[in-house]
Structure formats: structure tokens, C-alpha cells
Amino acid sequence: MSSAQKTVSVFMALISAMLVLILGLYTAWPTWAWPLAVLLLGAACAGAAFTTRRTNRGRPLSETVTAPPAPEVERRELSVQDITLPSALKDYDFLFSATIRWCPEKPYAPENGTHHGGLALQAVVERAREVTLAHQPFRSSLIQHELSGALAEMLPDHGGRVRAMALNIVLRLSEDDQRRLDRLAAIRKDEDLWEHERRQEKSKRDYLGHDVLQDTGRAVVWWLARNGERVEKTVSDIGLLAQLTSAANNEQVAEPFRHLVPGAAAETAVDTPEQPADLFTEFMRQMGFKAGDDACVMVADQVAMAIKDKNPDTAEEIRTRFAPPEESSGEDEEREEEGDSE
């Protein structure tokens, strides 16, 4: 039995004895009733003590003994706005805002002039900096959630003087930096799209130029594969495929397919280079001169004399073509006679 319980029991016993004494004197009990009253009073006190002891038996000490309340640890808060924290990308910093909650590591120790709030702020910022420095600034909202978890526990600073955590965390970029990153993201997307389109186009060119249109036979097989069972259409398109093949390879239509391409035979015919006399004849014709005219004969004779030393055959051809008819026939007869004598 605890001391408090013993005190209560003694106090109750005394009160009971006084009540019995007062009652006996007031009613004038006989002499034999006094020992009986004392015996009954003692039995009642012993029963009450026994009942109290059984009630408290087996109960935990915390329920029977009330400890003095422990003093509460003092917790303090401070708010910070837009503290600059570095990111993994140079010149792009995060802006950190939060409510910092802290308490002294030793609550009952004197502060001795130490600014515990500054120590708590430094500890939280250092923990936050380790997180932000490992991330690119493109996903600030996602990093904010990671930062909320990293700063959600009361941890001591490096000196072991305060314990600190952060609540209500907001992590963002400045408006200018966010605008720049959005533009960079859009440019990267456009470049990726352009690069994919360029590779696709190059692949198509390589496929058509180095495989399909390498020759007309391959082009015909490719066209037949794309048109399934439409054999007649493929046959009718052979000329077109021959033209495509020749254009793709910068060459003339192959000989076996020229008859299928209108005008291909005329284009591929070997042209005889024009002689100087032919060029001069065309010039005279365009100038309006007619063979046999005096003016025409004079011009032709002068040109023939001018080029006689450099090209006597051309000079003679020009003179013959534009000479008067009688001279031309006489020269022809002379050539025939010279041939006969030979």
C-alpha cells in the first residue's frame, strides 16, 4: 500500500472512532457495548484496507502513481521566401520557400547568445541544396515533392545544437527562366521532329535511288509488287518506269525500252556535228541572202578568201555553195574531168 493510501485509511479510522464515541456517549451505551463497538470498528477498517489492496494489486505503476508532467520541448517556426538553390543546369536556379520548424537539441540548456533560428535555417538549406543540385530544372514541381519528403524529419544540424525540418515547401523557377526553358523544350522537340523527318526522307531516297530505280527491271518488279495482280497496268507503265529510271541515273533510256518511250529514239540518235560551211550557210539564209545573187556571191567570196589560209577546204566549200550557177557547173565539169584523167 502506498503512503497516500495509508494516510487515507488512518484518517478514515479516526473519523469512524470519533463518530462511534459520540454516538455511544449520546445514547448512553452500557459498559459491555463499548468493547463490542471497538471490535466492530477495527474489523471495518481492516476490511476497507484489504479491499483497497486487492483493487490496486496487478495494476501498472503508471495507473497507481501519477508522475509529474514533463515540460514540453519548445518548438519555434520561421518562414523563408525565394531562397536561391542551384540546379544541375548552370545559371538556372530554383527559388525555395518554406516554413522551417526547429527546436534546441538540448531544450533546457541556456542559449548563450546562439541564434538557433539561423542554425536551423542553415541546416534546412544545406539539406535542400543537396537535393536540387542533383536535378535538372525542367521538372520543378516533381522535385518539390521529393524535397518535401527529404525535409519532413526533424534532424540535427552539423553542430548538434538544433533539430530542424521544413513544411509548406514551394519550389519554382523565376518567370524569365521558366519562359526560356519552355522555349528550349519547344526547340528541342522541333529539332527532334525535323531530324526524324530528314532521316525518313533520306531513307526513302536511298531506297528509291539505290534499289528501286537502279535499273528499269528492278523498277518494274517494285511496281508489280505494289500493284498486286494488275499485270496489264504494270506492262503499260514500263515506258514511264524506264523514263524514271533514266532520269534517276542521269542517263538515256536503255535501248530495250526506247520504243516504249515517245521521242526517245530521236533524242538518242547521234547527231552529226555541223560543219563550218553549214553554219555559214545557215547564217546567210537567216540574213536573207539568196544563192547566186551578186551580194551573196561577194560576201561568200570575201569570207572564203579570209579563211583560205586556215581552212582551204571550208573556203572552197563556201565559194562553191554561193558561186553563180554557170561557175558552179563549170567547176563541177572540171572536177569530173580531173577524176576521169586519174
C-alpha positions as CSV (number, residue, x, y, z in Angstrom):
1,M,0.0,0.0,0.0
2,S,1.3,3.4,-0.9
3,S,1.8,6.1,1.7
4,A,-1.1,8.1,0.4
5,Q,-3.4,5.1,0.8
6,K,-2.1,4.5,4.3
7,T,-2.8,8.1,5.2
8,V,-6.4,7.9,3.9
9,S,-7.0,4.7,5.9
10,V,-5.8,6.1,9.2
11,F,-7.8,9.3,8.6
12,M,-11.0,7.3,8.0
13,A,-10.3,5.1,11.0
14,L,-10.0,8.2,13.3
15,I,-13.2,9.7,11.9
16,S,-15.1,6.4,12.5
17,A,-13.8,6.1,16.0
18,M,-14.9,9.6,16.8
19,L,-18.3,9.0,15.4
20,V,-18.7,5.8,17.5
21,L,-17.6,7.6,20.6
22,I,-20.0,10.5,20.1
23,L,-22.9,8.1,19.3
24,G,-22.1,6.0,22.5
25,L,-22.0,9.0,24.8
26,Y,-25.2,10.5,23.3
27,T,-27.2,7.2,23.7
28,A,-25.6,6.2,27.0
29,W,-24.5,2.7,25.9
30,P,-24.0,0.2,28.7
31,T,-20.5,-0.8,29.7
32,W,-20.5,-4.2,27.8
33,A,-21.3,-2.4,24.5
34,W,-18.1,-0.3,24.3
35,P,-15.7,-3.3,23.7
36,L,-18.1,-4.7,21.1
37,A,-18.2,-1.3,19.3
38,V,-14.4,-1.0,19.2
39,L,-14.1,-4.6,17.8
40,L,-16.6,-3.8,15.0
41,L,-14.9,-0.6,14.2
42,G,-11.5,-2.3,13.9
43,A,-13.0,-5.0,11.6
44,A,-14.5,-2.4,9.3
45,C,-11.1,-0.6,8.9
46,A,-9.3,-3.8,8.2
47,G,-11.9,-4.8,5.6
48,A,-11.6,-1.4,3.9
49,A,-7.8,-1.7,3.8
50,F,-8.0,-5.2,2.4
51,T,-10.4,-4.2,-0.3
52,T,-8.2,-1.3,-1.4
53,R,-5.2,-3.5,-1.6
54,R,-6.9,-6.1,-3.8
55,T,-8.2,-3.4,-6.1
56,N,-4.7,-2.0,-6.7
57,R,-3.0,-5.4,-7.0
58,G,-1.8,-6.1,-10.6
59,R,-2.4,-2.6,-11.9
60,P,0.6,-0.9,-13.6
61,L,2.6,1.6,-11.6
62,S,1.7,4.4,-14.1
63,E,-2.0,3.9,-13.0
64,T,-1.4,4.0,-9.3
65,V,1.4,6.5,-9.2
66,T,1.0,9.8,-11.0
67,A,4.3,11.2,-12.3
68,P,4.8,14.9,-12.5
69,P,4.2,16.2,-16.1
70,A,7.4,16.6,-18.2
71,P,8.0,20.1,-19.5
72,E,7.2,20.5,-23.2
73,V,10.0,21.0,-25.7
74,E,9.9,24.4,-27.1
75,R,9.4,24.4,-30.9
76,R,9.7,27.5,-33.0
77,E,8.9,28.4,-36.6
78,L,10.1,30.8,-39.2
79,S,9.1,31.4,-42.8
80,V,11.5,32.0,-45.7
81,Q,10.7,33.2,-49.2
82,D,12.5,32.6,-52.6
83,I,15.9,31.4,-51.3
84,T,18.1,30.6,-54.3
85,L,19.1,27.0,-54.7
86,P,21.3,25.7,-57.6
87,S,20.2,23.1,-60.1
88,A,22.2,20.7,-62.2
89,L,22.0,23.2,-65.2
90,K,24.3,26.2,-64.9
91,D,22.7,29.6,-64.4
92,Y,19.2,28.1,-63.8
93,D,18.4,28.3,-60.0
94,F,15.4,27.2,-58.0
95,L,13.5,29.6,-55.7
96,F,12.8,27.8,-52.4
97,S,10.1,28.9,-49.9
98,A,9.0,27.0,-46.8
99,T,8.1,27.2,-43.1
100,I,11.0,26.0,-41.0
101,R,10.2,24.4,-37.7
102,W,13.0,23.9,-35.2
103,C,13.9,23.2,-31.5
104,P,17.1,23.2,-29.5
105,E,18.8,19.8,-29.3
106,K,19.1,20.4,-25.5
107,P,15.9,22.1,-24.6
108,Y,17.0,23.1,-21.0
109,A,20.5,24.4,-21.9
110,P,21.0,28.1,-22.0
111,E,21.3,29.7,-25.4
112,N,24.4,31.6,-24.5
113,G,23.8,34.1,-27.3
114,T,23.3,31.5,-30.0
115,H,20.8,32.3,-32.7
116,H,19.2,28.9,-33.1
117,G,16.8,30.1,-35.8
118,G,19.8,30.9,-38.1
119,L,21.3,27.5,-37.4
120,A,18.0,25.8,-38.2
121,L,17.7,27.8,-41.5
122,Q,21.3,26.9,-42.5
123,A,20.7,23.2,-41.8
124,V,17.5,23.0,-43.9
125,V,19.0,25.0,-46.8
126,E,22.0,22.6,-46.9
127,R,19.8,19.6,-47.0
128,A,17.6,21.2,-49.7
129,R,20.7,22.1,-51.8
130,E,21.9,18.5,-51.9
131,V,18.5,17.5,-53.5
132,T,18.2,20.4,-56.0
133,L,21.8,20.2,-57.2
134,A,21.2,16.7,-58.5
135,H,18.3,17.6,-60.7
136,Q,17.7,19.5,-64.0
137,P,15.3,22.4,-63.6
138,F,12.8,21.2,-66.1
139,R,10.6,19.4,-63.5
140,S,10.4,21.8,-60.6
141,S,7.0,20.5,-59.4
142,L,8.3,16.9,-59.2
143,I,11.4,18.0,-57.4
144,Q,9.3,19.9,-54.9
145,H,7.6,16.6,-53.8
146,E,11.0,14.9,-53.4
147,L,12.2,17.9,-51.3
148,S,9.1,17.7,-49.1
149,G,10.0,14.1,-48.2
150,A,13.7,14.9,-47.7
151,L,12.9,17.8,-45.2
152,A,10.0,16.2,-43.4
153,E,12.0,14.8,-40.5
154,M,13.5,16.7,-37.5
155,L,17.3,16.2,-37.9
156,P,20.1,17.8,-36.1
157,D,22.5,20.3,-37.7
158,H,26.2,19.6,-38.1
159,G,27.0,21.1,-34.7
160,G,24.3,19.2,-32.9
161,R,22.7,22.3,-31.5
162,V,19.3,22.4,-33.1
163,R,16.9,20.0,-34.8
164,A,15.1,21.3,-37.8
165,M,12.6,20.4,-40.6
166,A,10.6,22.2,-43.3
167,L,6.9,22.4,-44.0
168,N,4.7,24.0,-46.7
169,I,7.6,23.8,-49.3
170,V,7.3,25.6,-52.6
171,L,9.9,25.2,-55.3
172,R,9.8,27.1,-58.5
173,L,11.8,29.0,-61.2
174,S,11.7,32.6,-62.0
175,E,9.3,33.6,-64.8
176,D,12.1,34.5,-67.2
177,D,13.9,31.2,-66.6
178,Q,10.7,29.2,-67.0
179,R,10.0,31.0,-70.2
180,R,13.5,30.3,-71.5
181,L,13.2,26.6,-70.6
182,D,9.8,26.3,-72.3
183,R,11.3,27.8,-75.5
184,L,14.3,25.4,-75.3
185,A,12.0,22.5,-74.9
186,A,9.9,23.6,-77.9
187,I,13.1,24.0,-80.0
188,R,14.3,20.5,-79.0
189,K,11.0,19.0,-79.9
190,D,11.1,20.7,-83.3
191,E,14.7,19.6,-83.9
192,D,13.9,16.0,-83.0
193,L,10.9,16.0,-85.3
194,W,12.9,17.6,-88.2
195,E,15.8,15.1,-87.6
196,H,13.3,12.1,-87.8
197,E,11.7,13.5,-90.9
198,R,15.1,14.1,-92.5
199,R,16.2,10.5,-91.8
200,Q,12.9,9.2,-93.1
201,E,13.3,11.2,-96.3
202,K,16.9,10.1,-96.7
203,S,15.9,6.5,-96.2
204,K,13.3,6.9,-98.9
205,R,15.8,8.5,-101.3
206,D,18.3,5.7,-100.7
207,Y,15.7,3.1,-101.2
208,L,14.4,4.5,-104.4
209,G,17.7,5.7,-105.9
210,H,20.0,2.8,-104.9
211,D,17.5,-0.1,-105.1
212,V,14.1,0.5,-106.9
213,L,15.3,2.9,-109.7
214,Q,18.7,1.4,-110.2
215,D,17.5,0.0,-113.5
216,T,14.3,-0.5,-115.3
217,G,14.0,-4.2,-114.4
218,R,14.0,-3.5,-110.7
219,A,11.6,-0.7,-111.1
220,V,9.2,-3.0,-113.0
221,V,9.4,-5.6,-110.2
222,W,8.8,-3.0,-107.5
223,W,5.8,-1.5,-109.4
224,L,4.4,-5.0,-109.9
225,A,4.7,-5.8,-106.1
226,R,2.9,-2.6,-105.2
227,N,0.1,-3.1,-107.7
228,G,-0.5,-6.7,-106.9
229,E,-2.2,-8.7,-109.7
230,R,-2.6,-5.7,-112.0
231,V,-0.1,-7.0,-114.5
232,E,-1.6,-5.2,-117.5
233,K,-1.2,-1.8,-115.8
234,T,2.4,-2.7,-114.9
235,V,3.1,-3.5,-118.6
236,S,1.5,-0.3,-119.8
237,D,3.7,1.6,-117.3
238,I,7.0,0.2,-118.3
239,G,7.8,3.2,-120.5
240,L,7.1,5.5,-117.6
241,L,9.3,3.4,-115.3
242,A,12.1,3.4,-118.0
243,Q,11.9,7.2,-118.1
244,L,12.0,7.4,-114.3
245,T,15.0,5.1,-114.1
246,S,16.9,7.0,-116.8
247,A,16.2,10.4,-115.0
248,A,17.2,9.0,-111.6
249,N,20.5,7.8,-113.0
250,N,21.2,10.8,-115.3
251,E,21.4,8.7,-118.4
252,Q,19.4,8.0,-121.6
253,V,16.6,5.4,-121.7
254,A,18.0,1.9,-122.1
255,E,18.0,0.6,-125.6
256,P,15.4,-2.3,-125.0
257,F,12.8,0.2,-123.7
258,R,13.3,3.1,-126.1
259,H,10.4,2.0,-128.3
260,L,8.1,2.4,-125.3
261,V,9.1,6.0,-124.7
262,P,7.8,8.5,-127.3
263,G,10.7,10.5,-128.8
264,A,13.4,8.5,-127.1
265,A,14.8,7.2,-130.4
266,A,15.1,10.7,-131.9
267,E,16.7,12.0,-128.8
268,T,19.3,9.2,-128.7
269,A,20.2,9.4,-132.3
270,V,23.8,10.5,-132.8
271,D,23.8,13.9,-134.4
272,T,26.5,14.7,-136.9
273,P,28.3,17.8,-135.9
274,E,27.6,20.7,-138.2
275,Q,30.5,21.8,-140.5
276,P,31.6,25.5,-140.7
277,A,30.2,25.8,-144.2
278,D,26.8,24.6,-142.9
279,L,26.9,27.2,-140.1
280,F,27.8,29.9,-142.6
281,T,25.1,28.8,-145.0
282,E,22.5,29.0,-142.2
283,F,23.8,32.5,-141.3
284,M,23.4,33.7,-144.9
285,R,19.9,32.2,-145.0
286,Q,18.8,34.0,-141.8
287,M,20.3,37.2,-143.1
288,G,18.1,37.0,-146.2
289,F,20.8,36.3,-148.8
290,K,20.0,34.1,-151.7
291,A,22.5,31.9,-153.6
292,G,23.5,33.3,-156.9
293,D,22.8,37.0,-156.0
294,D,25.7,39.3,-156.6
295,A,25.7,40.5,-153.0
296,C,25.6,36.9,-151.7
297,V,28.4,35.9,-154.1
298,M,30.5,38.8,-153.0
299,V,30.1,38.1,-149.3
300,A,30.8,34.4,-149.7
301,D,33.9,35.1,-151.8
302,Q,35.3,37.5,-149.3
303,V,34.7,35.1,-146.4
304,A,36.3,32.3,-148.5
305,M,39.4,34.4,-149.1
306,A,39.6,35.4,-145.4
307,I,39.7,31.7,-144.2
308,K,41.5,30.2,-147.1
309,D,44.9,30.0,-145.4
310,K,43.4,28.5,-142.2
311,N,40.9,26.1,-143.7
312,P,41.1,25.9,-147.5
313,D,38.5,23.1,-147.7
314,T,35.9,25.1,-145.9
315,A,36.8,28.2,-148.1
316,E,36.3,26.2,-151.2
317,E,33.0,24.7,-150.0
318,I,31.7,28.2,-149.2
319,R,32.8,29.5,-152.6
320,T,31.1,26.6,-154.4
321,R,27.8,26.9,-152.5
322,F,27.4,30.6,-153.2
323,A,29.0,30.8,-156.7
324,P,26.8,31.7,-159.7
325,P,25.2,28.7,-161.4
326,E,27.4,28.8,-164.5
327,E,30.6,28.9,-162.5
328,S,29.3,26.2,-160.2
329,S,28.6,23.9,-163.3
330,G,32.0,24.7,-164.8
331,E,33.8,23.8,-161.7
332,D,31.8,20.5,-161.5
333,E,32.9,19.6,-165.0
334,E,36.5,20.3,-164.2
335,R,36.3,18.1,-161.2
336,E,34.7,15.3,-163.3
337,E,37.5,15.6,-166.0
338,E,40.2,15.5,-163.4
339,G,38.6,12.4,-162.0
340,D,38.5,10.7,-165.4
341,S,42.1,11.5,-166.2
342,E,43.1,9.9,-162.9
